[in-house]
Amino acid sequence: MLIRYILFLSVAIWMSGTCVTRAEQIAIIGTGMMGGALGPRLAAAGHRISYGTRDPSQPHIRDLVAATGESARATTHVDAVDGAAVVIIAVPWKALESVAMGLLAHMDGHVVVDITNALQNAEDGLPELMVDTSAGEMLQAWLPKARVVKAFNTVGFHVVAEPERAPGGVTVPVASNDDEAKAIVMELVEQLGFEPFDAGPLRFARTLERLAGLYRIPHWSGRRDQAFEYYFRRVAEPTPAEFPVLTRPRP
Ligand SMILES: NC(=O)c1ccc[n+]([C@@H]2O[C@H](COP(=O)([O-])OP(=O)(O)OC[C@H]3O[C@@H](n4cnc5c(N)ncnc54)[C@H](OP(=O)(O)O)[C@@H]3O)[C@@H](O)[C@H]2O)c1
């Protein structure tokens, strides 16, 4: 009886939409370094990929589709998101608003993953923020009916393509105001072999974009031998028994 109840519960949770099953359609808008790395990996995890691109006829995009697998296709932005369970927007920050506006009428209720970073080269050659808030929050404002999730902005395209380049694991922080959408994206992170970290509501996209700035310092300063990936090691939390200072009254 207990086993039947557990089975029923598992199926109910699975059907409630808080997980992304294999063989979902995932739209990837932009076929650059990140789009071109995420697509084949997500296809290998069992998903159907529809690339949204400005020009599907380009030879390198046809090559990407072929490398992604039989069920992949490249088409317009609007056509790519039609029927997609998740939409990943993988375009440069400067193109994000116009891409969002082009999809505005097609994004109601969609889980939209924002991987962008509103960063530019400062005069000293290092990254600097281009906005006071974050690309993630601005995308949510531009697409008010979408369920925007910030993720994958702190991991390199080459590590998405080949996770074994970062031995020991990679943590991918995920932030969103929509817990269900966040759970779906965290599951995708796991399916790619990374460790998802719940980074709270979407306002933490500000923190994640700053982490991306830190990540870029070795790349943009010519210290590539110091390039790193984020991995959040677990720690034994202090208890009041070990550290009585924790229970001392605060003034
Ligand atoms: N590279 C990384 O390791 C990395 C890591 C984490 C996050 N990110 C972020 O991910 C985003 C994409 O980075 P990326 O390295 O993949 O960039 P990328 O190689 O320059 O590719 C971006 C793609 O976006 C599309 N695009 C370019 N300009 C556009 C425009 N004006 N309007 C519409 N679409 C346009 C193009 O695809 P089509 O030709 O198919 O339209 C292009 O291939 C950026 O915001 C970046 O900050 C990058």
PDBQT file of the ligand as one rigid body, heavy atoms in Angstrom, charges set to zero:
ROOT
HETATM    1  N1  LIG A 301      30.582  33.063 -24.263  1.00  0.00    +0.000 N 
HETATM    2  C1  LIG A 301      30.438  32.628 -23.005  1.00  0.00    +0.000 C 
HETATM    3  O1  LIG A 301      31.249  31.810 -22.513  1.00  0.00    +0.000 OA
HETATM    4  C2  LIG A 301      29.275  33.107 -22.183  1.00  0.00    +0.000 A 
HETATM    5  C3  LIG A 301      29.077  32.525 -20.933  1.00  0.00    +0.000 A 
HETATM    6  C4  LIG A 301      27.967  32.890 -20.170  1.00  0.00    +0.000 A 
HETATM    7  C5  LIG A 301      27.089  33.831 -20.649  1.00  0.00    +0.000 A 
HETATM    8  N2  LIG A 301      27.321  34.412 -21.863  1.00  0.00    +0.000 N 
HETATM    9  C6  LIG A 301      26.335  35.395 -22.337  1.00  0.00    +0.000 C 
HETATM   10  O2  LIG A 301      25.533  34.738 -23.290  1.00  0.00    +0.000 OA
HETATM   11  C7  LIG A 301      25.131  35.656 -24.310  1.00  0.00    +0.000 C 
HETATM   12  C8  LIG A 301      25.558  35.088 -25.643  1.00  0.00    +0.000 C 
HETATM   13  O3  LIG A 301      26.967  34.975 -25.625  1.00  0.00    +0.000 OA
HETATM   14  P1  LIG A 301      27.773  34.266 -26.796  1.00  0.00    +0.000 P 
HETATM   15  O4  LIG A 301      29.162  34.177 -26.327  1.00  0.00    +0.000 OA
HETATM   16  O5  LIG A 301      27.054  33.031 -27.262  1.00  0.00    +0.000 OA
HETATM   17  O6  LIG A 301      27.667  35.395 -27.921  1.00  0.00    +0.000 OA
HETATM   18  P2  LIG A 301      27.950  35.256 -29.480  1.00  0.00    +0.000 P 
HETATM   19  O7  LIG A 301      28.890  34.134 -29.743  1.00  0.00    +0.000 OA
HETATM   20  O8  LIG A 301      28.299  36.619 -29.942  1.00  0.00    +0.000 OA
HETATM   21  O9  LIG A 301      26.530  34.811 -30.087  1.00  0.00    +0.000 OA
HETATM   22  C9  LIG A 301      25.374  35.524 -29.896  1.00  0.00    +0.000 C 
HETATM   23  C10 LIG A 301      24.370  35.133 -30.962  1.00  0.00    +0.000 C 
HETATM   24  O10 LIG A 301      23.266  36.024 -30.835  1.00  0.00    +0.000 OA
HETATM   25  C11 LIG A 301      22.749  36.340 -32.132  1.00  0.00    +0.000 C 
HETATM   26  N3  LIG A 301      22.829  37.795 -32.337  1.00  0.00    +0.000 N 
HETATM   27  C12 LIG A 301      23.952  38.557 -32.405  1.00  0.00    +0.000 A 
HETATM   28  N4  LIG A 301      23.627  39.855 -32.590  1.00  0.00    +0.000 NA
HETATM   29  C13 LIG A 301      22.277  39.908 -32.645  1.00  0.00    +0.000 A 
HETATM   30  C14 LIG A 301      21.343  40.958 -32.837  1.00  0.00    +0.000 A 
HETATM   31  N5  LIG A 301      21.723  42.233 -32.980  1.00  0.00    +0.000 N 
HETATM   32  N6  LIG A 301      20.022  40.645 -32.833  1.00  0.00    +0.000 NA
HETATM   33  C15 LIG A 301      19.617  39.366 -32.683  1.00  0.00    +0.000 A 
HETATM   34  N7  LIG A 301      20.460  38.327 -32.505  1.00  0.00    +0.000 NA
HETATM   35  C16 LIG A 301      21.767  38.597 -32.482  1.00  0.00    +0.000 A 
HETATM   36  C17 LIG A 301      23.603  35.607 -33.144  1.00  0.00    +0.000 C 
HETATM   37  O11 LIG A 301      22.939  34.404 -33.508  1.00  0.00    +0.000 OA
HETATM   38  P3  LIG A 301      22.194  34.297 -34.948  1.00  0.00    +0.000 P 
HETATM   39  O12 LIG A 301      23.229  34.691 -35.965  1.00  0.00    +0.000 OA
HETATM   40  O13 LIG A 301      21.795  32.886 -35.014  1.00  0.00    +0.000 OA
HETATM   41  O14 LIG A 301      21.028  35.234 -34.936  1.00  0.00    +0.000 OA
HETATM   42  C18 LIG A 301      24.876  35.310 -32.389  1.00  0.00    +0.000 C 
HETATM   43  O15 LIG A 301      25.533  34.166 -32.860  1.00  0.00    +0.000 OA
HETATM   44  C19 LIG A 301      25.807  36.984 -23.995  1.00  0.00    +0.000 C 
HETATM   45  O16 LIG A 301      24.889  37.852 -23.418  1.00  0.00    +0.000 OA
HETATM   46  C20 LIG A 301      26.931  36.610 -23.023  1.00  0.00    +0.000 C 
HETATM   47  O17 LIG A 301      27.173  37.639 -22.079  1.00  0.00    +0.000 OA
HETATM   48  C21 LIG A 301      28.377  34.071 -22.655  1.00  0.00    +0.000 A 
ENDROOT
TORSDOF 0
